[in-house]
Amino acid sequence: MIGNKQIITIKGTREGLSLHMDDACSFEELLKELEEKLAANRIDSADQIVGVHIQLGNRYLEKEQEELLCRMITSKQRLRIESVHSEVITKQAAIEWKEEAEVKAVSRVVRSGQVLEVKGDLLLLGDVNPGGCVTATGNIFVMGNLLGIAHAGKDGNTDAVIAASYMNPTQLRIASYISRAPDHETDGVYMECGHIDDEQQKIIIDRLQAVVRKRPGISSFERRMLNG
Amino acid sequence: MGEAIVITSGKGGVGKTTTSANLGTALALMEKKVCLIDTDIGLRNLDVVMGLENRIIYDIIDVIIGRCALKQALIKDKRFDHLYLLPAAQTSDKSDLTTEGMEKIVAELKPEFDYIIIDCPAGIEQGYKNAVAGADKAIVVTTPEKPSVRDADRIIGLLEQEDIEPPKLIVNRIRNHMVEDGDMLEVDEIVQVLSIDLLGIVADDEQVIKASNHGEPVAFQPNTKASIAYRNIARRILGESVPLMSFEDQKGMFSRLKKLFSKSK
C-alpha cells in the first residue's frame, strides 16, 4: 500500500516549492524517494535558484538528519532551503522555548560586581546599582533604579526593550548594540524605555507609551511562540 | 554569650581600623567587655591606633599555629581592664590564617566577652573571608565618595551570601560644607543606593588624626564631633535609639534662603 502512496509530494507555491514529506515511513525510505525524485527531474544549470519549504508533518528530525536532508536537496538541484517545518519538537526544546517566553520575577538588589542572568524576560523588583549587571534573552523591566548595566536580547533579539522606573544606567545593551551614559553627569529619567531605533540603528530612550506603539507585541506570548 | 561584629568596607583607607578602635573604646566606656581582633596580617595598625604596639609578644598567627594559648596573645588595654586586643601578625605567613582558625578563635572568645570587634583588611580576598568567618554581624564603613560607595555595595553583596545578619552602615568622614556644595554625596543618597540600615554618621574631624598619632582613640575625648558620633554608634549597637547627629552649624537667614533656592532649581 505504501508503495503506491507517494512519500514526498511537491507543490509549487508563490514562495517557491513546497515539499510535503510523509511522516509514517522511515527516514531511510524518505531519503531514498527523495533521491529518486531529485534524480528524475534534471534542471538546467542556467535556471534560477528556487526556494524550497520542507513540511515534515509529525516527524522529528535530529540535527544531523536535517543536515543530511538539506544537503541532499541542495547538492542535486538548483534549490535553496528556505525553511524546515515540523509539527513536533522535543520536550527539551519545548522547555527552552517556554523559558524564553516566560517573565522571571526576581526581588533583590543587584549590587556592584553582581551579575543577574535570566532566560526570557526579566522583571526585577529592586535596584541595579552602579557596577551591577542584569542580562536577559528577552526584555528587561526594572521596578526600581537602573544605575548599572542592563543587557536585553542577549542572544541577538533586537526587538528586546529595557524599561525602568528610574533610568540612569552606565550602559544599555540590546542584542549587539551598546549605548553608554554621557560623560557629564545626568539626572536620569523616570518611566522610560530603551529600544533599538531601526532608522538610526542605535539604542534610544523614549517614553513607555511611545515604545509600546513601536513594539505592539511586547507583552504577547503568542507572538513569541510564532517567532520561535 | 558575646557577639562578634566585623568592621569591613572593601575599599582601603575609609577608616575601618579607626572605627574598630573607637567602637571598641566606646563600648568599653559603657562597661562592656570587649575584644578587638586585627586580621590585617602584614599591615597591622589597630595596635598602633590603640597605643598598644609596644606590648605585643604573641599575635593571632601564633595562636593559630599553636605557638601560644589564646589568653597569652591577648593584650590588655592600658586604660580599661575589660578591653583587650588580639593583634595581627606582622611578619608571619599570611596563609596560616584560615577561616577555620578564625572561627575557632572567635568561638573561644565569645563566652568571655560581650563584644568581639573584628577589624577586616581591605579587599575581598582571603583576608576578608577570614575576617567574616566568625562574625555574627557586620558593619560596613564608607565615605561619601563614589569609589568608596561602589566598593561598599560590592562588599554588601558578598556579605549577603554569608550566614550573618544584614549589615549596617556607617558613613565616615563627612565634610558638611562639601556635601552642601554638592561636591560630596549626601548620606540619604548613599543609604538609598546601598539600601541597608544606617548605624551612624561620623564627621571628618582633625581630632581623629591627632588621636591616632597619639595612640589614644578619639572616643575618649569628651566632646569632639567624632567622639560623640562613635559613642552614639556604640549606644545604637547596645540597642538604644539615638537620633543622628546634625552637622549643621548655626546659620543665618541668608544662607538658609540660599539653600532653599538651590534645592528648588
Interface residues (C-beta under 8 A of the other chain):
Chain A: V109 R111 S112 G113 Q114 D127 N129 P130 G131 G132 N145 L147
Chain B: K146 R150 D151 D153 R154 I156 G157 L158 E160 V193 L194 S195
